[in-house]
Amino acid sequence: MTLFLIFMAALVPVIAIVIHTLLTGSPPTPSSPKVQAKLMAMLPDALDGSVIYELGSGWGGLAVALSKRYPRCRVIGLERSHLPWLISRMRGALRRRHGGDLTFLRQDIFTTPLHEAGLVCCYLLSPTMEKLRPKFQHELPHGSRVACLNFAVPHWKPVQTQQATDLYATKIYLYRVPDSIPYR
Ligand SMILES: C[S@@+](CC[C@H](N)C(=O)[O-])C[C@H]1O[C@@H](n2cnc3c(N)ncnc32)[C@H](O)[C@@H]1O
């Protein structure tokens, strides 16, 4: 009986992750430290006063790295999947104890307004990026930036593209509004 309960306790979170992956189309695969380091090197030195959104923040690693890189900015991670979000909440609490302004919300990226964004980061699949494009075009303010890991914003022209030195040579795309939008 005890073994069965332990088995179920381990199985329920796994099933929850699988259900969320099927719903959102994206598994909670974390970006690697090498990819995060390359992204940080591509980003500008200052984004003071801006809000940074991590769309689909998973277990929270990238949002924590962003909060450390920009300690004066508000960083908001948005994640639908329960277990990764719970873990990221704990990481957020730890980061706040060291002075960071980092919040993780269990919220859908499509229902969250992005009008205050200075930077939006995403590691999401192509169909999600295609769905996000009109939202970005309507909501992102002039001068804001979008950084995408592996999956580009379709039809947008990056101001910078670089390849990380990880196993997959992950491409990172950096966009700037409105320069990257061919029509608006
Ligand atoms: C590949 S993971 C990226 C994790 C994190 N950004 C990182 O770099 O470590 C993508 C995450 O996006 C989340 N996601 C996908 N669609 C979403 C949506 N519509 N709203 C909120 N989260 C979403 C998934 O649950 C998944 O955890």
The ligand as a MOL file (V3000), in Angstrom:
LIG
                    3D

  0  0  0     0  0            999 V3000
M  V30 BEGIN CTAB
M  V30 COUNTS 27 29 0 0 0
M  V30 BEGIN ATOM
M  V30 1 C 10.6120 25.2030 -23.4440 0
M  V30 2 S 9.9040 25.6900 -21.8920 0 CHG=1
M  V30 3 C 10.8870 27.1170 -21.5610 0
M  V30 4 C 11.3120 27.2640 -20.1140 0
M  V30 5 C 12.0740 28.5400 -19.7660 0
M  V30 6 N 11.6420 29.6650 -20.5480 0
M  V30 7 C 13.5610 28.3780 -19.8850 0
M  V30 8 O 14.1430 28.9990 -20.8030 0
M  V30 9 O 14.1680 27.6540 -19.0920 0 CHG=-1
M  V30 10 C 8.3410 26.4070 -22.4340 0
M  V30 11 C 7.3500 26.6430 -21.3230 0
M  V30 12 O 6.2750 27.4440 -21.8240 0
M  V30 13 C 5.0840 27.0890 -21.1460 0
M  V30 14 N 3.9500 27.5650 -21.9570 0
M  V30 15 C 3.6530 27.2190 -23.2370 0
M  V30 16 N 2.5410 27.8520 -23.6460 0
M  V30 17 C 2.1210 28.6170 -22.5940 0
M  V30 18 C 1.0280 29.4990 -22.4000 0
M  V30 19 N 0.1110 29.6990 -23.3680 0
M  V30 20 N 0.9170 30.1540 -21.2130 0
M  V30 21 C 1.8240 29.9360 -20.2240 0
M  V30 22 N 2.8840 29.0910 -20.3540 0
M  V30 23 C 3.0300 28.4430 -21.5180 0
M  V30 24 C 5.1860 25.5680 -21.0450 0
M  V30 25 O 4.3720 25.0600 -20.0050 0
M  V30 26 C 6.6930 25.3710 -20.7860 0
M  V30 27 O 6.9570 25.2590 -19.4230 0
M  V30 END ATOM
M  V30 BEGIN BOND
M  V30 1 1 1 2
M  V30 2 1 2 3
M  V30 3 1 2 10
M  V30 4 1 3 4
M  V30 5 1 4 5
M  V30 6 1 5 6
M  V30 7 1 5 7
M  V30 8 2 7 8
M  V30 9 1 7 9
M  V30 10 1 10 11
M  V30 11 1 11 12
M  V30 12 1 11 26
M  V30 13 1 12 13
M  V30 14 1 13 14
M  V30 15 1 13 24
M  V30 16 1 14 15
M  V30 17 1 14 23
M  V30 18 2 15 16
M  V30 19 1 16 17
M  V30 20 1 17 18
M  V30 21 2 17 23
M  V30 22 1 18 19
M  V30 23 2 18 20
M  V30 24 1 20 21
M  V30 25 2 21 22
M  V30 26 1 22 23
M  V30 27 1 24 25
M  V30 28 1 24 26
M  V30 29 1 26 27
M  V30 END BOND
M  V30 END CTAB
M  END
